Amino acid sequence: MKSYNLYFVILSLTYFACDSGVSEESIEPNNLISVTSFISPQDTLLSAYIYYAQKLGTNINVESSAVDNALVLIADDQSADTLSFIRNNLRYEGQKKNLYYLPNKTYTLKIILPNGKTLFSECTIPPYPETPVLDGIRNGNDFLFTVNWNNINQHPYFILSSVATGTYEVTNPRGTFTASLISQLDKGSFIMAKQNDNNSETGVVPNAYLSTEPGLNILLRNIDLNMYMFYDTYGEFDDWNSNTGNLIPNFRDPKPIYSNIIGGVGVFGAYNVNIKDFEIN
């Protein structure tokens, strides 16, 4: 089981450090396009990050690497939504207008570049996850909690995260100020893993009982294979990359990062999230 920070990743790849999901044509690094897009029934705004991929070790200029003149479509078998490039966000965005994003339904991502080159991918939205159940006890001013849930749909992959709500007063030699509560899962800022029929994870909200209205939001996502494999293999690549250039050389070869983008690299994946809000008594 691994845990990572769940942030958008701009791929910095060589031509050999991509694959795994699709059979790829041979593409020169200077013609390689990197794509990252995730969809879910809960999102009202669609988005896709599209960049010219860079060779490993290259200093990336995010603005100049952004592809800003492509036609980007997300579609089902009957209709499509179009995404437009938003300069301030350096990504393609679009409101859900023509599509209903439903569990177990497959959607396609199609990107047409000005030179006529087309990138293609597809993903299937996972089933809605079971509502998580929260148990907890007070330990001093901290709240120790356990999250339990059943995998009623027998879906194999999940991401669990938590967000604390509420503030408390902190006094130190510089004075008194207001701090926000934070939540910490014991296995990381979020947990991505394969799930069983019955699942349980633990965490803590430090200083919860110093707040007058402490709360905890639990976010349980069922994720598709594309999303799981991308973050899992990117985590391994990131571990390899962080160990290069140290006093002890890294003699391991980098493992390929999963890709399901035909004609490029990156990921088009899907998730379905159940968000449960709890009051901390």
HUZIHU-V191046 format. One line per field, one symbol per residue. phi: phi as a letter, one per 30 degrees, with the letter a starting at -180 (. if undefined). psi: psi as a letter, one per 20 degrees, with the letter a starting at -180 (. if undefined). burial: 1 if it has 24 or more other ideal C-beta (glycine too) atoms within 12 Angstrom, else 0. Layout:
phi: ???
psi: ???
burial: ???
This chain:
phi: .bbbddbdcddcbcddcbkjcbdcddbdedcdccbbabbadddccdbbcbbddcdejddccddddddcbccbbcbcdbbaccccdcedchacbaddbccccceiccbccbbcdedjdbcbababddddddddccbabdbiccccbbcbaccdchddbbbcbbbdbjbacbcbedkcbcccdbcbddckdabcadccdbbabbabcdieddcdbdbbcccccdbdeeddddddddedddddddcciddcdccddddddebbcdjabkbbbbbbcccbcbccd
psi: pqprpnqppopnqrhikqbhhqpqropqhijppppppqqqhhpipqqppoqpqqqpipppoggiipojkqppppqbjhrqppqqpoghilrpqqqogiqpoqqjqpqqppporhjippqqrqrpprqpqqpqppqrqpncjqopqppqqqmhjkphqrpprqpqqrrrpppahiaprpqqqqqoqhjrhrpprpqagpqpqqaqnqkhjiqhmqrpppooppqrhggghghghhggghgghijqjahoqoiqqqqqpppkopibrbporqrppopppqqo.
burial: 00010101111111101111110100101001111111111010011111111101000000001111011111110000111010000111110100101010111111100000001111111111110101010000011111111010001011111111110100000000000011111001011110100011111111110110011111111111111111111111110010000000000001011111111111111111110101010
